[in-house]
Amino acid sequence: MTANPATEFQTLHEFVKLARNRLSPEIWDYLIGGTETETTLKRNRRALDSIAFRPRVLRDVSEVDGRARFLDIPLRLPIAIAPVGSLESFHPEGGVTAARAAARFGCISIHSSVSKPDIETIGTAAADGATIYQLYVRGDDAFVDAHARRAVEAGCRAFCITVDSQMYSRRERDIARRFVKPWRRDATGIDRQAAFNWNNVRRFKDRHDIPLILKGIATAEDAEMACAHGVDVVYVSNHGGRQLDHGRGALDVLPEVVAAVAGRAAVAIDGGFVRGTDIVKAIALGADLVGLGRLACIGMAAGGVDGVVRMFEILEDEVRICLGLLGVTGFDGIEASHLIRAEPVDAAHVFSAFPLLNLDDPGY
């Protein structure tokens, strides 16, 4: 970045506009798109917009602190950079940029196995930052074991297996542009993801000490199964609306998962989270960590490490203001009683949380 990010960026929507100008049309569509009708993507945002706050007043909120802990990792905010494939499409240094930004700000970065560079390089770049490795299963048990060992040796704090990608979805923005992501050009091992099952999860827990995260849980039944198999983190996700069409919004799924987990595991979530108020809603409903995927990619495209850090600083300010106006001084004071169902005021889409955004394409 040539300018000072603290002065160049004052609102979150400013990152979106700059990222749009810097990214090619096919990468932009890859970033913002979902599968088929994009109903699940829109429901992610609608679920967040269907919750209103019940603020309490006349509390001493002269000091508000957004810090939290996840897997005993101290965090400046309860957020993580969610795993995204091909991060190098958004910034030349890919996962290194994400790791450095997360480490500088004080949050977690989760790194996809279909993003560059390798986890060893990322681990070195992250220094003392907290990293997690996310795997798409493309081989047998020995393949999974090898990646788990690499994650441990690279200093990762947990190992995440994505479980909602047993089939390739039809992302029609990509198809219409005839754009094929690099990891889809070679279909070697894709059948392994479809075959991966609870027996493989049990085997992993029997063999490895690193905490295990299952990403892509969307029902209470599967959350219960995950806990029964000793999974350490149940990660609520619908892949940002990029896998199953006509799924539920992630925040709509969260309460039943939290109830099923009943404290036996930590709970993470992603899917449409782009504002500080979104983060507060998720924590109030029982999440321990909120993943930011598209938003982090936008920050990377707009300004690299400095851009992501500045973006998170603005989010932190939004969180601080929200908590204070709700009458609490930190996340330990927020609970479901601060929320109530409400009708959304606008039609939901991927950027409907930014009403001042004025991009060239209609609807965005």
ABEGO torsion letter per residue (X at the ends): XABBAAAABABAAAAAAAAAAABBAAAAAAAABBBEAGAAAAAAAAAAAABBBBBBBGBBAABBBABBBBGGBBBABBBBBBBBBGAAAABAAEAAAAAAAAAAAGBBBBBBAABOBBAAAAAAAAEABBBBBBBBBABBAAAAAAAAAAAAAAGBABBBBBAAAABBBBBAAAAAAGBBBAAAABABGAAAAAABBAAAAAAAAAABABBBBBBGBABAAAAAAAAAAGBABBBBBAGGGABBBGBBBAAAAAAAAAAAAGGABBBBBBGGBABAAAAAAAAAAGBABBBBAAAAAAAAAAAEAAAAAAAAAAAAAAAAAAAAAAGBABAAABBAAABBBBBBABBBBAAAABAABBBABBGX
